[in-house]
């Protein structure tokens, strides 16, 4: 978004007023109000966490007894609440699951993925890259989620979306496609809210 466009954006201005690091914070706030996926005391994994807007929201929801772990290729400004930690890593790193399991040995209650590729402007290419990232997030979710846990995955609309939704439906009791109000109407992004993970669908625990 260009600076002039940003200043005209309602959620951009609201994020500045309320101290959030990005307007994307309001996407998670909307999802939480609608579905109640995060509870106090939860262990939450946030994939694609930069610059930390979702982590700020999660920190408030989980309270002091919860824990939020953010993962991104880019380092996040470390001035975050005490119940938040950030890791610099690629989600496709095959050692990441073990690193995350060492932090929360009994698993995570919620896995959130706001992963996005560098946008090329070529719609089919961007869609394919984004779905590939979401599948990496789903792989980690299957390894790390507790039985009955929840997850959210960002998706770009396109030809691969139906197959991915079918994969999610095979692993979760409830799957909802939802576009938060803060998601721009012209954007192809949507979010898939998944509730009630079936740990029998976990598969192998390989790295």
Backbone as ProteinMPNN parsed JSONL, in Angstrom:
{"seq_chain_A": "XXXXXXXXXXXXXXXXXXXXXXXXXXXXXXXXXXXXXXXXXXXXXXXXXXXXXXXXXXXXXXXXXXXXXXXXXXXXXXXXXXXXXXXXXXXXXXXXXXXXXXXXXXXXXXXXXXXXXXXXXXXXXXXXXXXXXXXXXXXXXXXXXXXXXXXXXXXXXXXXXXXXXXXXXXXXXXXXXXXXXXXXXXXXXXXXXXXXXXXXXXXXXXX", "coords_chain_A": {"N_chain_A": [[0.837, -1.193, 0.0], [0.57, 2.215, -0.873], [1.932, 5.151, 0.796], [0.105, 7.354, 0.827], [-2.336, 6.108, 0.239], [-2.488, 4.446, 2.437], [-2.931, 6.25, 4.532], [-5.531, 6.918, 4.066], [-6.844, 4.655, 4.726], [-9.061, 3.019, 6.804], [-8.599, 0.944, 8.755], [-5.841, 0.976, 8.914], [-5.386, 3.499, 10.04], [-6.74, 3.111, 12.466], [-5.199, 1.091, 13.621], [-2.847, 2.505, 14.134], [-3.812, 4.312, 16.035], [-4.477, 2.611, 18.163], [-2.174, 1.344, 18.788], [-1.298, -0.964, 17.498], [0.858, -3.024, 15.54], [0.295, -3.516, 12.896], [-2.36, -3.23, 10.454], [-3.446, -5.679, 10.084], [-3.973, -6.812, 12.516], [-6.627, -6.413, 13.13], [-7.95, -8.236, 11.56], [-7.529, -10.679, 12.856], [-8.729, -10.063, 15.3], [-11.399, -9.818, 14.491], [-11.885, -12.463, 13.565], [-11.569, -13.831, 15.982], [-13.676, -12.764, 17.521], [-15.826, -13.768, 16.125], [-15.476, -16.577, 16.105], [-14.135, -17.436, 18.418], [-11.582, -18.737, 18.835], [-9.248, -18.727, 20.36], [-8.235, -19.124, 23.716], [-7.9, -18.136, 27.178], [-4.772, -18.851, 28.65], [-3.917, -20.503, 26.642], [-1.576, -22.168, 24.441], [-0.136, -20.807, 21.699], [0.678, -20.828, 18.278], [2.039, -18.747, 15.882], [2.382, -18.386, 12.599], [4.257, -16.772, 10.12], [4.502, -14.234, 11.283], [5.478, -11.611, 11.244], [4.786, -8.088, 11.123], [4.225, -8.423, 13.808], [1.655, -7.82, 14.673], [-0.492, -9.663, 15.004], [0.575, -11.149, 17.107], [0.472, -9.297, 19.182], [-2.285, -9.13, 19.608], [-2.87, -11.801, 20.303], [-1.385, -12.06, 22.673], [-2.883, -10.585, 24.511], [-5.222, -12.081, 24.567], [-4.517, -14.615, 25.582], [-3.483, -14.204, 28.098], [-1.394, -13.993, 31.095], [-0.635, -16.577, 31.744], [-0.563, -17.954, 29.411], [1.077, -18.737, 26.245], [2.645, -17.42, 23.428], [4.078, -18.139, 20.355], [5.88, -16.812, 17.775], [6.71, -17.118, 14.312], [8.829, -16.268, 11.677], [10.454, -15.293, 8.61], [11.643, -12.869, 8.831], [13.117, -10.887, 11.4], [11.31, -10.035, 14.337], [10.491, -7.038, 16.012], [11.709, -6.999, 19.241], [10.36, -5.927, 21.446], [8.003, -7.028, 22.904], [5.206, -8.425, 24.779], [5.779, -10.357, 27.849], [4.775, -12.919, 27.578], [5.222, -13.731, 25.02], [7.188, -15.032, 22.377], [9.55, -14.873, 19.699], [10.682, -16.458, 16.725], [13.176, -16.703, 14.27], [12.798, -18.163, 11.273], [12.382, -20.337, 8.441], [9.301, -21.672, 7.398], [9.394, -24.057, 6.091], [11.617, -25.335, 6.977], [12.911, -28.309, 8.035], [13.659, -28.857, 10.606], [12.219, -27.272, 12.224], [9.794, -28.066, 13.498], [10.636, -29.7, 15.626], [12.058, -27.833, 17.124], [9.988, -26.148, 17.918], [8.427, -27.94, 19.338], [10.1, -28.426, 21.46], [9.838, -26.114, 22.904], [7.17, -26.088, 23.674], [6.326, -28.813, 24.932], [4.005, -30.377, 25.178], [2.449, -29.724, 23.078], [0.436, -27.483, 20.988], [-2.365, -25.338, 21.419], [-3.549, -23.782, 19.507], [-2.946, -23.058, 16.096], [-1.918, -20.547, 13.967], [-1.876, -19.161, 10.735], [-0.68, -16.704, 8.772], [0.637, -16.566, 6.452], [2.307, -15.339, 3.547], [3.423, -15.092, 0.179], [6.097, -13.267, -1.521], [4.59, -10.913, -3.473], [4.058, -11.284, -6.867], [2.394, -10.297, -8.774], [1.467, -11.846, -10.756], [-1.247, -13.669, -11.026], [-1.914, -16.52, -10.921], [0.57, -17.642, -10.271], [1.137, -16.399, -7.812], [-0.994, -17.405, -6.308], [-0.417, -20.183, -6.303], [2.072, -20.215, -4.957], [1.282, -19.222, -2.482], [-0.561, -21.149, -1.555], [1.206, -23.271, -1.314], [2.766, -22.425, 0.84], [0.771, -22.418, 2.802], [0.231, -25.107, 2.95], [2.581, -26.008, 4.095], [2.258, -24.842, 6.586], [0.029, -26.277, 7.444], [1.135, -28.813, 7.573], [2.872, -28.481, 9.76], [0.943, -27.89, 11.69], [-0.402, -30.359, 11.896], [1.567, -31.849, 13.086], [1.943, -30.594, 15.544], [-0.387, -29.668, 16.846], [-2.657, -29.963, 19.583], [-5.025, -32.553, 20.43], [-8.276, -31.767, 19.402], [-7.63, -29.156, 18.968], [-7.42, -25.808, 17.46], [-7.193, -24.003, 14.311], [-6.083, -21.501, 11.954], [-5.893, -20.55, 8.6], [-4.514, -18.514, 6.131], [-5.605, -18.01, 2.794], [-5.216, -17.657, -0.739], [-7.607, -17.132, -3.215], [-8.206, -19.557, -5.762], [-7.381, -22.176, -8.158], [-6.286, -24.3, -6.658], [-7.482, -24.228, -4.248], [-9.85, -25.664, -3.469], [-9.014, -28.366, -3.23], [-7.22, -28.104, -1.121], [-8.927, -27.265, 0.924], [-10.441, -29.588, 1.196], [-8.495, -31.27, 2.265], [-8.124, -30.061, 4.748], [-10.66, -30.423, 5.852], [-10.639, -33.116, 6.278], [-9.166, -33.38, 8.532], [-10.098, -31.755, 10.574], [-12.906, -31.101, 12.694], [-14.725, -29.017, 12.197], [-14.848, -26.682, 9.549], [-14.533, -23.487, 8.326], [-14.93, -20.992, 5.868], [-13.916, -17.705, 5.777], [-14.062, -14.202, 5.459], [-12.545, -11.593, 6.893], [-13.634, -8.311, 8.016], [-11.614, -6.427, 7.884], [-10.066, -7.291, 5.827], [-9.212, -6.362, 2.636], [-11.646, -5.599, 0.155], [-10.977, -5.879, -2.511], [-8.969, -7.684, -2.452], [-7.728, -11.004, -2.99], [-7.5, -12.647, -0.866], [-8.577, -14.892, 1.698], [-9.735, -16.386, 4.769], [-9.4, -19.493, 6.441], [-11.045, -21.042, 8.929], [-10.475, -23.446, 11.267], [-11.675, -25.939, 13.386], [-11.465, -28.15, 16.157], [-9.37, -30.295, 15.968], [-8.484, -33.52, 14.8], [-6.553, -35.742, 16.25], [-5.896, -38.27, 15.4], [-5.49, -38.012, 12.745], [-2.995, -37.14, 12.502], [-0.697, -38.369, 11.468], [2.688, -39.311, 10.575], [5.359, -38.453, 12.844], [7.57, -37.235, 11.865], [10.469, -35.163, 11.111]], "CA_chain_A": [[0.0, 0.0, 0.0], [1.307, 3.455, -0.906], [1.694, 5.931, 2.015], [-1.111, 8.167, 0.735], [-3.466, 5.193, 0.34], [-2.533, 3.966, 3.822], [-3.515, 7.271, 5.396], [-6.975, 6.932, 3.838], [-7.351, 3.343, 5.101], [-9.638, 3.075, 8.143], [-7.947, 0.029, 9.693], [-4.473, 1.455, 9.096], [-5.453, 4.591, 11.023], [-7.15, 2.546, 13.743], [-4.043, 0.39, 14.169], [-1.967, 3.536, 14.686], [-4.44, 4.866, 17.235], [-4.545, 1.621, 19.24], [-0.84, 0.834, 19.064], [-0.994, -2.232, 16.836], [1.955, -2.918, 14.576], [-0.228, -3.599, 11.54], [-3.814, -3.272, 10.33], [-3.843, -7.08, 10.089], [-4.437, -7.171, 13.854], [-8.09, -6.392, 13.169], [-8.436, -9.468, 10.948], [-7.572, -11.69, 13.91], [-9.751, -9.645, 16.268], [-12.68, -10.178, 13.877], [-12.0, -13.926, 13.595], [-11.746, -14.234, 17.378], [-15.033, -12.403, 17.946], [-16.793, -14.624, 15.431], [-15.309, -18.016, 16.337], [-13.593, -17.731, 19.743], [-10.618, -19.832, 18.646], [-8.163, -18.624, 21.339], [-8.706, -18.984, 25.089], [-6.88, -17.782, 28.161], [-3.899, -19.951, 29.011], [-3.554, -21.302, 25.476], [-0.287, -22.113, 23.753], [-0.519, -20.433, 20.338], [1.75, -20.71, 17.299], [1.689, -17.761, 14.854], [3.297, -18.543, 11.472], [4.191, -15.566, 9.294], [4.07, -13.299, 12.328], [5.996, -10.245, 11.085], [5.647, -7.408, 12.104], [3.859, -8.728, 15.188], [0.305, -7.376, 15.017], [-1.271, -10.778, 15.552], [1.139, -11.511, 18.402], [-0.064, -8.361, 20.167], [-3.663, -9.545, 19.897], [-2.824, -13.089, 20.989], [-0.872, -11.855, 24.027], [-4.0, -10.134, 25.351], [-6.23, -13.131, 24.676], [-4.063, -15.789, 26.332], [-3.147, -13.838, 29.461], [-0.018, -14.217, 31.553], [-0.342, -18.006, 31.838], [-0.471, -18.502, 28.069], [2.34, -18.546, 25.541], [2.542, -17.231, 21.983], [5.339, -18.28, 19.635], [5.797, -16.321, 16.409], [7.751, -17.587, 13.392], [8.878, -15.531, 10.418], [11.79, -15.138, 8.03], [12.173, -11.578, 9.261], [13.064, -10.726, 12.856], [10.272, -9.167, 14.879], [10.924, -6.132, 17.078], [11.582, -7.81, 20.453], [9.608, -5.272, 22.523], [6.699, -7.674, 22.983], [4.901, -8.861, 26.149], [6.575, -11.468, 28.374], [4.207, -14.218, 27.19], [5.43, -13.867, 23.578], [8.536, -15.251, 21.869], [9.601, -14.901, 18.235], [11.749, -17.258, 16.146], [13.461, -16.443, 12.856], [12.916, -19.454, 10.6], [11.538, -20.657, 7.293], [8.355, -22.699, 7.831], [9.72, -25.316, 5.429], [12.774, -25.919, 7.644], [12.478, -29.585, 8.591], [13.986, -28.938, 12.033], [11.402, -26.304, 12.962], [8.806, -28.731, 14.353], [11.299, -30.131, 16.855], [12.35, -26.619, 17.907], [8.734, -25.68, 18.498], [8.004, -28.929, 20.323], [10.94, -28.277, 22.655], [9.32, -24.965, 23.649], [5.886, -26.507, 24.25], [6.399, -30.27, 24.722], [2.684, -31.012, 25.122], [1.744, -29.272, 21.886], [-0.163, -26.152, 20.908], [-3.827, -25.31, 21.358], [-3.971, -23.063, 18.296], [-1.941, -22.703, 15.089], [-2.394, -19.494, 13.072], [-0.983, -18.943, 9.601], [-0.96, -15.533, 7.93], [1.761, -16.615, 5.516], [2.084, -14.81, 2.201], [4.665, -14.984, -0.586], [6.323, -11.973, -2.161], [3.599, -10.842, -4.536], [4.638, -11.025, -8.189], [1.403, -9.681, -9.648], [0.971, -12.901, -11.644], [-2.233, -14.231, -10.115], [-1.799, -17.964, -10.756], [1.828, -17.918, -9.585], [0.981, -15.985, -6.416], [-1.899, -18.365, -5.683], [0.296, -21.443, -6.101], [3.075, -20.028, -3.905], [0.621, -19.053, -1.194], [-1.089, -22.451, -1.165], [2.355, -24.074, -0.891], [3.083, -21.99, 2.201], [-0.301, -22.863, 3.692], [0.401, -26.548, 3.155], [3.651, -26.15, 5.09], [1.646, -24.521, 7.881], [-0.834, -27.411, 7.79], [2.046, -29.894, 7.978], [3.285, -28.197, 11.129], [-0.234, -28.015, 12.554], [-0.66, -31.778, 12.142], [2.606, -32.346, 13.989], [2.059, -29.872, 16.809], [-1.658, -29.346, 17.49], [-3.281, -30.888, 20.528], [-6.313, -33.089, 20.014], [-9.33, -30.787, 19.615], [-7.109, -27.802, 18.764], [-7.951, -24.956, 16.397], [-6.207, -23.424, 13.396], [-6.543, -20.546, 10.94], [-4.972, -20.487, 7.474], [-4.828, -17.575, 5.058], [-5.548, -18.578, 1.456], [-5.586, -16.859, -1.91], [-8.541, -17.866, -4.06], [-7.634, -20.098, -6.988], [-7.695, -23.542, -8.515], [-5.815, -25.265, -5.671], [-8.133, -23.984, -2.963], [-10.802, -26.716, -3.113], [-8.284, -29.541, -2.76], [-6.671, -27.82, 0.204], [-10.051, -27.286, 1.863], [-10.771, -30.995, 1.443], [-7.474, -31.786, 3.171], [-8.417, -29.528, 6.079], [-11.897, -31.045, 6.341], [-10.336, -34.484, 6.703], [-8.409, -33.351, 9.788], [-10.791, -30.947, 11.578], [-14.352, -31.355, 12.785], [-15.433, -27.91, 11.559], [-14.022, -25.839, 8.688], [-15.311, -22.347, 7.851], [-14.242, -19.997, 5.043], [-14.37, -16.427, 6.331], [-13.298, -13.016, 5.041], [-12.718, -10.542, 7.906], [-13.956, -6.975, 7.51], [-10.375, -5.675, 7.632], [-9.465, -7.779, 4.59], [-9.704, -5.479, 1.58], [-12.606, -6.251, -0.737], [-10.346, -6.195, -3.794], [-7.954, -8.712, -2.221], [-8.167, -12.385, -3.21], [-7.261, -13.438, 0.336], [-9.633, -15.254, 2.622], [-9.195, -17.164, 5.879], [-10.104, -20.73, 6.733], [-11.053, -21.269, 10.366], [-10.607, -24.889, 11.48], [-11.892, -26.195, 14.81], [-11.606, -29.548, 16.543], [-8.395, -31.152, 15.293], [-8.522, -34.952, 15.092], [-5.146, -36.138, 16.345], [-5.684, -39.521, 14.664], [-5.086, -37.637, 11.397], [-1.691, -36.508, 12.637], [0.298, -38.999, 10.6], [4.012, -39.494, 11.175], [5.905, -37.337, 13.611], [8.904, -36.956, 11.327], [10.89, -33.769, 11.141]], "C_chain_A": [[0.875, 1.248, 0.0], [0.978, 4.295, 0.329], [0.406, 6.733, 1.968], [-2.359, 7.305, 0.865], [-3.631, 4.71, 1.774], [-3.219, 4.977, 4.728], [-5.026, 7.351, 5.226], [-7.638, 5.637, 4.296], [-7.799, 3.365, 6.563], [-8.874, 2.206, 9.133], [-6.483, 0.379, 9.903], [-4.447, 2.553, 10.151], [-5.807, 4.058, 12.41], [-6.006, 1.794, 14.411], [-3.067, 1.386, 14.802], [-2.523, 4.075, 16.001], [-4.354, 3.911, 18.421], [-3.211, 0.938, 19.51], [-0.531, -0.524, 18.483], [0.049, -2.028, 15.747], [1.489, -3.007, 13.124], [-1.759, -3.625, 11.572], [-4.334, -4.708, 10.371], [-4.331, -7.542, 11.464], [-5.964, -7.266, 13.896], [-8.707, -7.582, 12.434], [-8.564, -10.554, 12.016], [-8.614, -11.336, 14.965], [-11.144, -10.037, 15.769], [-12.906, -11.69, 13.941], [-12.264, -14.411, 15.02], [-13.162, -13.928, 17.862], [-16.072, -13.349, 17.349], [-16.705, -16.085, 15.885], [-14.737, -18.386, 17.709], [-12.554, -18.838, 19.743], [-9.514, -19.855, 19.695], [-8.762, -18.397, 22.717], [-7.548, -18.622, 26.021], [-6.088, -19.033, 28.542], [-3.441, -20.804, 27.847], [-2.087, -21.139, 25.087], [-0.602, -21.918, 22.265], [0.721, -20.265, 19.471], [1.272, -19.802, 16.166], [2.739, -17.811, 13.744], [3.13, -17.383, 10.499], [3.821, -14.365, 10.147], [4.513, -11.853, 12.128], [4.889, -9.312, 10.6], [5.242, -7.605, 13.557], [2.471, -8.286, 15.604], [-0.553, -8.479, 15.599], [-0.736, -11.191, 16.918], [0.639, -10.587, 19.502], [-1.476, -8.749, 20.586], [-3.671, -10.834, 20.714], [-2.399, -12.909, 22.442], [-1.974, -11.431, 24.986], [-5.004, -11.256, 25.59], [-5.802, -14.262, 25.607], [-3.729, -15.474, 27.786], [-1.748, -14.271, 29.863], [0.35, -15.699, 31.636], [-0.283, -18.691, 30.475], [0.893, -18.245, 27.461], [2.062, -18.427, 24.052], [3.937, -17.314, 21.378], [5.122, -17.815, 18.199], [6.966, -16.82, 15.583], [7.677, -16.76, 12.117], [10.319, -15.516, 9.909], [12.459, -13.861, 8.499], [12.092, -11.459, 10.774], [12.01, -9.717, 13.274], [10.87, -8.301, 15.973], [10.673, -6.823, 18.424], [10.789, -7.166, 21.584], [8.166, -5.77, 22.523], [6.443, -8.107, 24.427], [5.7, -10.102, 26.557], [6.055, -12.83, 27.945], [4.332, -14.472, 25.688], [6.907, -14.093, 23.275], [8.472, -15.305, 20.347], [10.843, -15.647, 17.767], [11.93, -16.848, 14.693], [13.699, -17.785, 12.185], [12.019, -19.476, 9.378], [10.59, -21.776, 7.735], [8.644, -24.051, 7.182], [10.96, -25.991, 6.019], [12.332, -27.186, 8.381], [12.851, -29.763, 10.064], [13.068, -28.056, 12.877], [10.423, -26.983, 13.912], [9.425, -29.163, 15.672], [11.644, -28.94, 17.742], [11.094, -26.138, 18.622], [8.217, -26.65, 19.556], [8.838, -28.818, 21.598], [10.474, -27.108, 23.519], [8.013, -25.319, 24.352], [5.737, -28.009, 24.052], [5.044, -30.96, 24.593], [1.831, -30.495, 23.967], [1.155, -27.885, 22.022], [-1.68, -26.262, 20.789], [-4.328, -24.708, 20.051], [-2.753, -22.844, 17.401], [-2.574, -21.7, 14.132], [-1.387, -19.31, 11.952], [-1.48, -17.762, 8.774], [0.13, -15.418, 6.864], [1.374, -16.093, 4.137], [3.418, -14.759, 1.469], [4.92, -13.544, -0.987], [5.439, -11.916, -3.403], [4.261, -10.446, -5.853], [3.697, -10.237, -9.087], [0.862, -10.657, -10.687], [0.062, -13.783, -10.798], [-2.033, -15.725, -9.872], [-0.526, -18.342, -9.998], [1.716, -17.571, -8.105], [0.078, -16.955, -5.66], [-1.163, -19.668, -5.36], [1.317, -21.321, -4.964], [2.419, -19.925, -2.534], [0.05, -20.374, -0.681], [0.047, -23.359, -0.679], [2.769, -23.715, 0.53], [2.034, -22.49, 3.196], [-0.208, -24.367, 3.94], [1.549, -26.828, 4.133], [3.106, -25.861, 6.486], [0.763, -25.669, 8.357], [0.008, -28.605, 8.235], [2.489, -29.699, 9.42], [2.119, -28.34, 12.105], [-0.515, -29.477, 12.881], [0.362, -32.377, 13.106], [2.47, -31.803, 15.409], [0.743, -29.599, 17.539], [-2.088, -30.421, 18.489], [-4.591, -31.415, 19.934], [-7.414, -32.081, 20.365], [-8.893, -29.357, 19.369], [-7.698, -27.104, 17.55], [-6.829, -24.412, 15.52], [-6.883, -22.438, 12.458], [-5.473, -20.473, 9.861], [-5.429, -19.407, 6.493], [-4.689, -18.296, 3.724], [-5.817, -17.504, 0.419], [-6.524, -17.718, -2.757], [-7.848, -18.35, -5.328], [-7.925, -21.57, -7.126], [-7.291, -24.592, -7.492], [-6.607, -25.214, -4.368], [-9.058, -25.128, -2.55], [-10.092, -27.95, -2.569], [-7.726, -29.324, -1.363], [-7.772, -27.814, 1.262], [-10.461, -28.715, 2.191], [-9.766, -31.635, 2.395], [-7.748, -31.327, 4.611], [-9.656, -30.204, 6.675], [-11.663, -32.475, 6.809], [-9.664, -34.529, 8.065], [-9.105, -32.582, 10.906], [-12.293, -31.239, 11.549], [-15.154, -30.279, 12.059], [-14.449, -27.071, 10.745], [-14.913, -24.75, 8.094], [-14.43, -21.443, 7.003], [-14.799, -18.638, 5.425], [-13.462, -15.296, 5.849], [-13.542, -11.904, 6.074], [-12.987, -9.178, 7.274], [-12.699, -6.188, 7.163], [-9.635, -6.165, 6.396], [-10.062, -6.985, 3.433], [-10.573, -6.234, 0.583], [-11.972, -6.647, -2.061], [-9.297, -7.295, -3.672], [-8.544, -10.095, -2.446], [-8.005, -13.236, -1.956], [-8.56, -13.739, 1.069], [-8.989, -16.077, 3.725], [-10.057, -18.4, 6.102], [-9.936, -21.019, 8.222], [-11.39, -22.74, 10.606], [-10.686, -25.158, 12.983], [-12.047, -27.692, 15.059], [-10.684, -30.485, 15.784], [-8.518, -32.593, 15.759], [-7.093, -35.479, 15.083], [-4.87, -37.483, 15.676], [-5.256, -39.271, 13.234], [-3.673, -37.065, 11.38], [-0.675, -37.077, 11.66], [1.615, -39.133, 11.345], [4.494, -38.259, 11.892], [7.33, -37.023, 13.141], [9.221, -35.487, 11.34], [10.648, -33.124, 9.791]], "O_chain_A": [[1.821, 1.338, 0.783], [-0.124, 4.185, 0.868], [-0.317, 6.793, 2.963], [-3.327, 7.701, 1.513], [-4.748, 4.578, 2.274], [-4.004, 4.599, 5.598], [-5.729, 7.798, 6.132], [-8.864, 5.528, 4.262], [-7.013, 3.69, 7.453], [-8.534, 2.661, 10.225], [-5.935, 0.106, 10.971], [-3.6, 2.548, 11.044], [-5.243, 4.498, 13.412], [-5.856, 1.85, 15.632], [-2.528, 1.134, 15.879], [-1.78, 4.268, 16.963], [-4.179, 4.348, 19.559], [-3.124, 0.055, 20.363], [0.409, -1.182, 18.929], [0.103, -0.973, 15.113], [2.22, -2.61, 12.217], [-2.368, -3.991, 12.577], [-5.51, -4.94, 10.654], [-5.027, -8.553, 11.566], [-6.522, -8.099, 14.61], [-9.873, -7.905, 12.663], [-9.57, -11.261, 12.079], [-9.308, -12.219, 15.469], [-11.968, -10.529, 16.54], [-13.983, -12.146, 14.324], [-13.088, -15.3, 15.235], [-13.777, -14.752, 18.54], [-17.068, -13.684, 17.991], [-17.727, -16.755, 16.033], [-14.844, -19.541, 18.123], [-12.628, -19.768, 20.547], [-8.897, -20.899, 19.905], [-9.676, -17.589, 22.882], [-6.377, -18.788, 25.68], [-6.646, -20.115, 28.729], [-2.657, -21.734, 28.034], [-1.454, -20.12, 25.365], [-1.255, -22.759, 21.648], [1.695, -19.634, 19.881], [0.23, -20.052, 15.561], [3.859, -17.334, 13.926], [2.015, -17.048, 10.1], [2.945, -13.578, 9.789], [3.978, -10.955, 12.777], [4.11, -9.709, 9.734], [5.851, -7.017, 14.451], [2.135, -8.369, 16.786], [-1.266, -8.263, 16.579], [-1.517, -11.547, 17.8], [0.406, -11.029, 20.627], [-1.821, -8.704, 21.767], [-4.396, -10.942, 21.703], [-2.972, -13.524, 23.341], [-2.001, -11.863, 26.138], [-5.57, -11.373, 26.677], [-6.627, -14.809, 26.339], [-3.695, -16.378, 28.621], [-1.01, -14.846, 29.064], [1.533, -16.04, 31.601], [0.016, -19.883, 30.395], [1.755, -17.618, 28.076], [1.33, -19.236, 23.482], [4.862, -16.642, 21.833], [4.278, -18.361, 17.487], [8.085, -16.935, 16.085], [6.603, -16.572, 11.546], [11.268, -15.701, 10.671], [13.686, -13.775, 8.56], [11.105, -11.885, 11.374], [11.842, -8.676, 12.639], [11.671, -8.78, 16.777], [9.537, -7.196, 18.716], [10.565, -7.817, 22.604], [7.237, -5.035, 22.188], [7.38, -8.15, 25.224], [6.234, -10.81, 25.703], [6.81, -13.802, 27.943], [3.634, -15.326, 25.142], [7.774, -13.43, 23.845], [7.468, -15.728, 19.774], [11.923, -15.491, 18.337], [10.952, -16.667, 13.967], [14.678, -18.47, 12.482], [11.035, -18.741, 9.289], [11.027, -22.73, 8.379], [8.185, -25.081, 7.674], [11.316, -27.096, 5.608], [11.469, -27.125, 9.256], [12.407, -30.718, 10.701], [13.132, -28.089, 14.106], [10.24, -26.513, 15.035], [8.806, -29.012, 16.726], [11.536, -29.021, 18.966], [11.141, -25.765, 19.795], [7.635, -26.229, 20.556], [8.34, -29.085, 22.692], [10.689, -27.108, 24.731], [7.776, -24.901, 25.485], [5.087, -28.441, 23.099], [4.945, -32.015, 23.966], [0.639, -30.79, 23.886], [1.344, -27.202, 23.029], [-2.203, -27.167, 20.139], [-5.392, -25.073, 19.552], [-1.673, -22.493, 17.875], [-3.63, -21.961, 13.556], [-0.179, -19.305, 12.192], [-2.548, -17.81, 8.164], [0.492, -14.322, 6.437], [0.284, -16.359, 3.629], [4.438, -14.419, 2.068], [4.052, -12.688, -0.813], [5.533, -12.775, -4.279], [4.932, -9.417, -5.945], [4.131, -9.59, -10.04], [-0.082, -10.343, -11.412], [0.533, -14.549, -9.959], [-1.988, -16.153, -8.719], [-0.541, -19.259, -9.177], [2.143, -18.342, -7.245], [0.349, -17.289, -4.506], [-1.285, -20.19, -4.252], [1.417, -22.206, -4.114], [2.924, -20.464, -1.549], [0.169, -20.68, 0.506], [-0.136, -24.129, 0.264], [3.087, -24.595, 1.33], [2.37, -22.931, 4.296], [-0.537, -24.839, 5.028], [1.486, -27.782, 4.909], [3.447, -26.548, 7.449], [0.753, -25.994, 9.544], [-0.365, -29.323, 9.163], [2.483, -30.643, 10.21], [2.288, -28.849, 13.213], [-0.833, -29.803, 14.025], [0.05, -33.306, 13.852], [2.841, -32.477, 16.37], [0.759, -29.324, 18.738], [-1.905, -31.617, 18.263], [-5.182, -30.794, 19.05], [-7.478, -31.599, 21.496], [-9.687, -28.432, 19.539], [-8.379, -27.715, 16.727], [-5.669, -24.365, 15.93], [-8.083, -22.52, 12.199], [-4.286, -20.349, 10.164], [-6.587, -19.387, 6.076], [-3.773, -19.097, 3.537], [-6.559, -16.556, 0.672], [-6.255, -18.898, -2.984], [-7.013, -17.65, -5.899], [-8.635, -22.15, -6.305], [-7.885, -25.67, -7.454], [-6.423, -26.057, -3.49], [-9.049, -25.526, -1.385], [-10.515, -28.518, -1.563], [-7.748, -30.225, -0.525], [-7.57, -28.305, 2.373], [-10.792, -29.02, 3.336], [-10.141, -32.451, 3.237], [-7.62, -32.101, 5.559], [-9.686, -30.517, 7.865], [-12.408, -32.987, 7.645], [-9.594, -35.588, 8.69], [-8.744, -32.738, 12.073], [-12.859, -31.579, 10.51], [-16.141, -30.58, 11.388], [-13.343, -26.786, 11.205], [-15.917, -25.042, 7.444], [-13.295, -21.156, 7.384], [-16.013, -18.432, 5.401], [-12.239, -15.432, 5.837], [-14.634, -11.336, 6.119], [-12.606, -8.929, 6.13], [-12.717, -5.367, 6.245], [-8.677, -5.527, 5.958], [-11.281, -6.943, 3.27], [-10.269, -7.369, 0.214], [-12.376, -7.637, -2.671], [-8.792, -7.785, -4.682], [-9.71, -10.339, -2.136], [-8.335, -14.422, -1.972], [-9.505, -12.949, 1.06], [-7.813, -16.429, 3.625], [-11.28, -18.356, 5.969], [-8.821, -21.215, 8.707], [-12.449, -23.219, 10.203], [-9.864, -24.665, 13.755], [-12.674, -28.406, 14.277], [-11.141, -31.36, 15.049], [-8.639, -32.863, 16.953], [-6.494, -35.642, 14.02], [-3.711, -37.803, 15.41], [-4.729, -40.163, 12.569], [-3.214, -36.564, 10.353], [0.122, -36.334, 11.088], [1.661, -39.077, 12.574], [4.079, -37.143, 11.577], [8.178, -36.601, 13.927], [8.34, -34.655, 11.557], [10.939, -31.942, 9.611]]}, "name": "protein", "num_of_chains": 1, "seq": "XXXXXXXXXXXXXXXXXXXXXXXXXXXXXXXXXXXXXXXXXXXXXXXXXXXXXXXXXXXXXXXXXXXXXXXXXXXXXXXXXXXXXXXXXXXXXXXXXXXXXXXXXXXXXXXXXXXXXXXXXXXXXXXXXXXXXXXXXXXXXXXXXXXXXXXXXXXXXXXXXXXXXXXXXXXXXXXXXXXXXXXXXXXXXXXXXXXXXXXXXXXXXXX"}
